Amino acid sequence: MPVFNHLDLPIHQVPRIRTRILASHQLDVQETTVWEQWIDEGGYIPLHYHEIEEVIVLMSGEVLLTLDTETTVVRAPATVVVPAQQIHGVRLNGSTTAHLLAFFPSSSPTIFAADGTKRPLPWQDHNSEP
Protein backbone atom coordinates (compact mmCIF):
# COMPACT_ATOMS: atom_id res chain seq x y z
CA MET A 1 0.00 0.00 0.00
CA PRO A 2 1.66 3.25 -1.09
CA VAL A 3 1.61 6.10 1.40
CA PHE A 4 2.68 9.59 0.33
CA ASN A 5 3.57 12.09 3.02
CA HIS A 6 2.37 15.43 1.66
CA LEU A 7 5.41 17.20 3.09
CA ASP A 8 7.62 15.00 0.88
CA LEU A 9 5.78 16.00 -2.31
CA PRO A 10 6.93 19.13 -4.18
CA ILE A 11 4.79 22.23 -4.56
CA HIS A 12 4.89 23.62 -8.10
CA GLN A 13 4.68 27.43 -8.34
CA VAL A 14 3.57 29.24 -11.49
CA PRO A 15 2.43 32.89 -11.81
CA ARG A 16 -1.25 32.26 -10.92
CA ILE A 17 -1.35 29.22 -8.65
CA ARG A 18 0.57 26.70 -6.54
CA THR A 19 -0.08 22.97 -7.00
CA ARG A 20 0.96 19.82 -5.17
CA ILE A 21 0.17 16.52 -6.89
CA LEU A 22 -1.24 14.15 -4.24
CA ALA A 23 -2.25 11.32 -6.58
CA SER A 24 -1.71 10.77 -10.32
CA HIS A 25 -0.04 8.52 -12.85
CA GLN A 26 3.26 10.18 -11.81
CA LEU A 27 2.84 8.46 -8.44
CA ASP A 28 1.73 5.15 -10.02
CA VAL A 29 -1.95 5.76 -9.27
CA GLN A 30 -4.09 3.98 -11.85
CA GLU A 31 -7.50 5.68 -11.91
CA THR A 32 -7.53 8.89 -9.88
CA THR A 33 -5.87 12.30 -9.75
CA VAL A 34 -5.88 14.64 -6.76
CA TRP A 35 -4.30 18.09 -6.85
CA GLU A 36 -3.89 20.33 -3.83
CA GLN A 37 -3.88 23.96 -4.92
CA TRP A 38 -3.48 27.42 -3.44
CA ILE A 39 -4.64 30.61 -5.11
CA ASP A 40 -3.04 33.74 -3.68
CA GLU A 41 -4.06 37.37 -4.19
CA GLY A 42 -4.26 38.11 -7.92
CA GLY A 43 -4.31 34.39 -8.72
CA TYR A 44 -6.84 32.44 -10.75
CA ILE A 45 -7.53 29.30 -12.74
CA PRO A 46 -8.49 30.37 -16.29
CA LEU A 47 -11.67 29.24 -18.03
CA HIS A 48 -11.25 25.66 -19.19
CA TYR A 49 -12.94 22.27 -19.28
CA HIS A 50 -12.16 18.57 -18.98
CA GLU A 51 -13.68 15.61 -20.79
CA ILE A 52 -14.33 14.09 -17.36
CA GLU A 53 -16.02 15.22 -14.15
CA GLU A 54 -14.06 17.28 -11.63
CA VAL A 55 -14.84 17.61 -7.93
CA ILE A 56 -13.44 20.73 -6.27
CA VAL A 57 -13.28 20.85 -2.48
CA LEU A 58 -12.67 24.37 -1.21
CA MET A 59 -10.89 23.91 2.13
CA SER A 60 -10.40 27.58 3.02
CA GLY A 61 -10.88 31.00 1.52
CA GLU A 62 -13.42 32.41 -0.88
CA VAL A 63 -13.48 32.24 -4.68
CA LEU A 64 -15.50 33.43 -7.62
CA LEU A 65 -16.47 30.29 -9.50
CA THR A 66 -17.56 30.60 -13.12
CA LEU A 67 -19.57 27.74 -14.62
CA ASP A 68 -20.29 28.48 -18.29
CA THR A 69 -21.52 32.11 -18.15
CA GLU A 70 -22.67 32.20 -14.51
CA THR A 71 -20.33 33.38 -11.74
CA THR A 72 -21.03 32.80 -8.06
CA VAL A 73 -19.17 33.31 -4.77
CA VAL A 74 -18.14 30.07 -3.07
CA ARG A 75 -16.94 30.18 0.54
CA ALA A 76 -15.11 27.37 2.29
CA PRO A 77 -15.91 24.79 3.35
CA ALA A 78 -17.68 23.77 0.16
CA THR A 79 -17.68 21.10 -2.55
CA VAL A 80 -18.41 21.83 -6.19
CA VAL A 81 -19.11 19.11 -8.76
CA VAL A 82 -18.20 20.23 -12.27
CA PRO A 83 -19.75 17.97 -14.93
CA ALA A 84 -17.66 16.70 -17.83
CA GLN A 85 -17.20 19.25 -20.62
CA GLN A 86 -18.52 22.20 -18.58
CA ILE A 87 -16.44 25.34 -18.96
CA HIS A 88 -15.32 26.61 -15.57
CA GLY A 89 -12.76 28.87 -13.91
CA VAL A 90 -11.84 30.10 -10.46
CA ARG A 91 -10.65 33.50 -9.20
CA LEU A 92 -9.68 34.44 -5.68
CA ASN A 93 -12.32 36.64 -4.05
CA GLY A 94 -10.62 38.89 -1.51
CA SER A 95 -7.05 38.72 -0.26
CA THR A 96 -7.07 35.53 1.82
CA THR A 97 -5.42 32.59 0.06
CA ALA A 98 -7.86 29.96 -1.18
CA HIS A 99 -6.89 26.34 -0.51
CA LEU A 100 -8.59 23.62 -2.55
CA LEU A 101 -8.42 20.01 -3.62
CA ALA A 102 -9.30 18.95 -7.17
CA PHE A 103 -10.32 15.33 -7.80
CA PHE A 104 -10.56 13.61 -11.20
CA PRO A 105 -11.67 10.04 -12.06
CA SER A 106 -8.55 9.59 -14.23
CA SER A 107 -4.85 9.26 -13.46
CA SER A 108 -4.02 11.76 -16.23
CA PRO A 109 -6.75 14.39 -16.82
CA THR A 110 -6.48 16.73 -19.80
CA ILE A 111 -7.27 20.44 -19.71
CA PHE A 112 -8.88 22.23 -22.65
CA ALA A 113 -9.33 25.97 -23.18
CA ALA A 114 -12.87 27.17 -23.85
CA ASP A 115 -12.09 27.08 -27.60
CA GLY A 116 -11.16 23.38 -27.42
CA THR A 117 -7.38 23.77 -27.66
CA LYS A 118 -5.31 21.79 -25.19
CA ARG A 119 -3.96 23.73 -22.18
CA PRO A 120 -0.88 22.89 -20.11
CA LEU A 121 -1.26 21.22 -16.73
CA PRO A 122 -1.21 23.69 -13.81
CA TRP A 123 2.46 23.23 -12.90
CA GLN A 124 3.48 23.59 -16.58
CA ASP A 125 1.44 26.75 -17.19
CA HIS A 126 3.92 29.60 -16.74
CA ASN A 127 1.80 32.03 -18.76
CA SER A 128 0.14 34.61 -16.53
CA GLU A 129 -2.63 35.29 -19.08
CA PRO A 130 -5.80 33.20 -19.50
N, C-alpha and C positions, 0 to 999 in steps of 0.2 A: 504494500500500500504506500504510494508516494505521499509524502508530507512536505509542503513547501512553506517554510517560515517566511512570512511577508517581508521581514527585515532583511532577508538575504536576496530578495528580488530587486532588480534595479528599477529606478523611477526614471522614465524618459521625459525630458523637458523639451518642448517646442514653444514657439512664440505664444500660442493661445491656451495651452493646456499641459498638464502633467499626467502621465499614464504609467501605471504599474500593471504588468500582465500577471494575473493570478492563476489563470488556467488557459491553455491553448495548445495547438499542435507543437509549439516550440518547447513545451514542457511535457510532451508525449501524452497529452490528453486527447482522446479519440473523438469525442462528440460535443464538447462544450467549450465555450470561451467566456472568461470573466476578466473584465478590465476594471481596475480601480482608477478613478480619475479625480483630479482637482482642477477647478476653474477659478483662477484668481481674478482680481479686479482687471477689467478690460478684456478678459478671456471669453471664449465662446467655442462652440462646436458648430461649424457651418451647416447650412441646409444640405441634407443628404438622405439617402435611403439604403436599405439592405434588401436582398431578396428573401430574407428570413426575418422572423419576429425578433424584436429586441425588448428586453425588460430592463428598465432603468430604475435603480433604487437610489433615491436621493437621501443620503445619510445626514447631511448637515448643509445649512445654507438655504438660499432662495434663488431660483432661476426663472427666466422667461422661457417657456417651452413652446416652440412653434410646431404644430402638426398641420401639414398642408398650408392653409392660409390663416389658420386661427392660432393666436398666441395667448397663453394664459400663464399666470404666476403659479409656480409650484413651490411650496415650502416644505422643508424636511420636518419630520420623516414622511416620505411618500414613495409610492411605487407607481411607475407609469409603464403600461404595456403598449408598445409601438408595433402595430401589425406589419407584416411583410409588405414591402414596396410602398410604405407611407413615408412621404417626405417629412423630415423633422430636423430640428436644430435646437440648440440650447445656448442661452446667453446668461451670464451672471446678472442677477438683479440685486443691486446694492454693492457693498464693498467687502462683505464677509465671504471668504472662500467657500465655494460649494464643493462638497465631497460626495461622489457618487460611485455606484457600481453598475456596470453594464454587462448583461448576461445575453449570450447568444446560443442557440441550439446547434452549433457547428464549431469545430475546432479551428476553422479558418474563415471567418466571415469576410465578406467583401463590402466595400463602401462605394456607393455611386453618388455622383453629384446629381442635382435635380434634373439636369439635362441628359442623364444616362451615361455620362463618361465616368470611368473608374477614377476614384480618389485614392490617395495614399492612406495607409493606416495611420492612426493618430501619432505615433512616435516617429513616423517617417515624414510627416507633414510640416515642413519647416517654413511654409508660406504663411504669412500673417494675414493674407486676404482670403475671403471665402472662395 
